[in-house]
Amino acid sequence: MRVVEEKYFSQYNDLIGNQINKFIVSFDFTEKSTDLGYKTQASAVYSSNIEGNSIDLNSYMNYKLSQEKFKPKKEIQEIENLIAAYEFAQSNDLNEKNFLHCHKILSKTLVIKSKQGKYRNEEVGVFGQSGLVYLAIEPEFVKETMTEFFNDLDVLIRTNLSKPKVFYFASLIHLKFAHIHPFRDGNGRAVRLLEKWFITEKLGKDFWKLSSEKYYREHQMEYYNNINLGVNYYELNYDKCIPFLIMLPKSIENK
């Protein structure tokens, strides 16, 4: 499955895509109600929470308001690094080089320095309570697969797309990236940033204010279940991808 494929768009559009323009019109992008700085911090907190970080948004904002000067603990630093990655993305074009730099920023507490901003050179899997639930593509194929991925992404960036198609492809990008799992760690944080980065490249910087990370956090079990389309990279059934694809527009509907 390539991220440029429209195979599932008709079904997607019938289910929710034809409502996306209405959702966008009703979304309040004004600075007064949705300050970008706060929204960025919230996005980073919720995205980190999905990965097991225990610092909730209220605790993080109180930490920021605190006048005490102390070295932040690891979980706070994880969030700060992810905020910095979002801020870098917000002021730079989406391409492979800049995306790898974002991973370098956000992964400072997650992996050793030599693996920050670098594609993995080892096998990785996704583990659940019962053991291995998904085995990603072999490390020797990661670089060429990501080259193809970003070539396709560049095609989408240069192509005139309707708003429903932007959201469709953003979710497909998210799903495909999750299945490639190109990094040793930080894949989830990176792809949720990437999904939103693609939308803003197509529709404008106001779309950084979307609350997709919050929605995924609030529907975390559904999020993981919908990503799971097979036991390994070669046995993925994208015919089951629609439940995942419709989650992103639902995050606008349920703002």
N, C-alpha and C positions, 0 to 999 in steps of 0.2 A: 504494500500500500504506500503510495507516494502522497505527500501532503498537498499536491496540486490537483488531486483527483476529485471530481465532483460526483462520484458514484452515488453518494448518499444524500446529496443536496436536496433533491426533490422531496424525499421523505422527510428530511429535516425541515424544509420550508413549510410543508403542510402541517407539521406538528407545532412549530414555534417560530420558524424563520420569518413567516409573513406577519408576525406581531412585533418584530424587533424594532422597526421604525417607530411604532407606537410607544414601546418601552423607553426608547431613547428620548423621545419628545417629552415624556413625563419625568425623566431623570433631571434633578436639579443640579446643574453644573456651576451655579453662581459661587463666587469666592466666599461670600458671607456664610453660606450653609455648608460648603465643602472645601475648606482650606486644604490646598494641595499638600502642605507640609504635614498636617495632621493625618490626612488620608494616607500618605506614604508611610508614616509611622505605623498606622493601623494595619496597613497591608503587610508590612514586615512582621509585625507581632503575630497576626493570624497565620501567616505562612509558616512562621517558626513554630507556632503551636501545633500545626499539623504534623510537624516532624518531632514532636515530643517536648518542645520547650515549654516550661511550666509558667513562664511570666505572662500574665494576662495583660490586656490593654490598660486597665485601670492601674495595675501595679507599675507598669512601665511609665505611664504618664506621671504618676506620683514620684517615681525615681527621677524623671526629668525636672520636676518642679522642686525637688529637694535641694537645699542649699549646702548639704553635706558634700564634701569632696572626698571621694574614696574610689579606689580602683574597682570598676564594675566587675561583677562575677561573670563567669563564662556565658551564662544564658543571656545576660544583658548584652554582653559583647557580641554574641551571635546576632542579636536583633540590630544592634548599631551597625554591624558590618553589612547586614542585608539592606538597611536603610541607605547606606552609602552606595550600595550597588544600584538600588532604584534611582537614586539621585544622579548617578553617572549615566544611567540609561535615559533618564529624562532630558539630558542635555547632549546626547550623542545619537548618531544614526544607528539603526539596527543592521549589523553585519556580523560575520563570524568573529572577526578580530575583537570588536567591542563587546560581543557577548562573552567571549573567553575572559576578557578583562573583568567583566561583571562577576564571573565565577571566581576569579582570583580574589576579588574584594570580599565576596560573601562567604568564601570557604576558609578564611584565615584561621578560624578556630575549629574547623571541621576536618581538615587534612593537613599533612605535612607540606612545607613550602614547595617542594618539587612537584606536588600534585595540584597545586592551586592554579586554576586557569589552564589546566592541561587535561586532555582526554586520557582516560584510564588505559593502563597496560596490563590489567589483570581481570580475571573473571569476576562478575558481580551478579548477585541474585537478590531477590526480594524475599524476606522471610516473614512468616506469620507464626502464630502460636503452635501450629502443627509442623513447622519446619519450612523448607523451601517451597515457595508458591510460584516463583517465576525466575527463569534464568535468562539474562539479557544476552545480546549478541556477543560473540567472542571478541576479545580485545584487539586482535589483529585486523578486524574488519571495522572497528569503530571510526577511524579517521576517514576512510573512503565513504562510509555511510553518512557521516556528518558533512562531508563535502557535498554529496548529493543532496542532503537535507537543506543545506544553506543555499545551494544553487536553486533548488525549488522555491525556497523562501524568497530569494531575490526576484524570481519570476513573479511571485504573488505581489511583492512590494511594487513592482513596476506595472502591474496589470490593474486596469480600472475595475473595481469591484463594487457591487452594491453593498449596503450595510449588512443585510442578512448573510451575504457570502463572506464578508470580512469576519463575522462571528463564527461562521461555519469553519472557515479555514483556521482561525485562531485556535479553536478547540481541537481540530485535527492535528495541528502543529503540536499542541500540548500532549495529545495522546501518543503520537508517533515518537516524540522525544522521550516520553516516559518509558516507552518500550525499548528504545535504543539504550537508555541509561548510560550516557557517554562518560560520566564522571565517577570517580571513586566514591564521592559523597557530595551532597548538595544538589542532587538532580531535581528534587521536588521544588526547592526554593527557586532554583534557576529557571525551571520551566514555567512556573506561575508568573514570574517576572517576564519571561519571554512572551508568553501569551498576551499579556497586557501591552508590552512593547510593540508587538506586531499591530495590535488594534490602533495604538496611537500613531504609528507610522502611516496608517491608512486613513484614520478619521480625525486626528488632531490630538494635541496634548491634554485636552480636557478629559480624555478617556483614561488618563492615569487615576482619575478619581473613582473609577468603578470599584465596587466592593467584592470582587470575585473571590479573593482569598478568604474573606469573612464567610462567604457563602459555602465555600469548600470546607472550611473548618466546621461550620455548623451542620454540614451534611457529610461529615468525614467518612463514615462507614459506606455510604452510598458512593462517595467519590472514589474510594479504593475499589469497591466492588465493580464499578463501571469501567475503571481503567483495566481491570483484569479480563483480558480477552483470550487468554491461553497460558499454558504452562511454560512456554519458552518463545523466543523471538521468531522461530520458524513455524510455530503452530498457533499463531494469532488469528482469530476469526473476526475481522472487521465488520462482518455483517451484523455483529452485536454492538456496534459502536454508538448507535443513536442515543441510548440513555446517557452516555457521557457527553456527547456533543450538545445536548439540550441543557446541560447544567449551567453553562456560561450565560446564555440569555436569561435563564431563571434568576441569576444573580442580579440582573437589572430589574426584573419584574418584582423581586422580593427585596428591593433596596431598603 
